[in-house]
Amino acid sequence: MEDTYRLTIACPDQVGIVARVSTFIAEHNGWIVEASHHSDPITGWFFMRHEIRASSLDLSLEDFRAEFEKIANDYGMEWQITDSRQPRRVI
């Protein structure tokens, strides 16, 4: 299995979220290997998950976090990006 970064997002639903996130990833040579998104019409929230090939990005995970923060703030996102190589803490 190849190493990936998993980007998860939840935010108020609005036009342009998928385009903005995908453009950011593409601008950094990111290769999206899996994507899922949907909106909840009852709550008005949007949810997204992207798996990005880790070796494809031209910036570190720390730099990704720092640069993505502007987009996150613009859309009021609750988000995280995790590395598939890091074990998950499970109770």
C-alpha positions, 0 to 999 in steps of 0.5 A: 500500500502506498503512503498517503495523506488523508485530508478531512474537512467539515465546514458550512456548505457553500459554493467552491469548496471542492474547486478551491481544495482541489486546486490547492492540491494540484498547485502543489503537484498533489495526486488525489488517489481517492475523494469523497464529499457530501453535504447535509441539507438539514445542517447545512454542513459539507464534509470532504475526505481526500487521500493524497499520494504522499510522494507527489506533494512538493511541500512537507506536511508541516508546510501543507498545514501552514499554507492550507490554513488560509483556505481553511479560514476563508471557509470556516473549516474544521480540518486535519491532515494525517499521514498514513504512516503514523499509527492511529491512537485507538482506545 
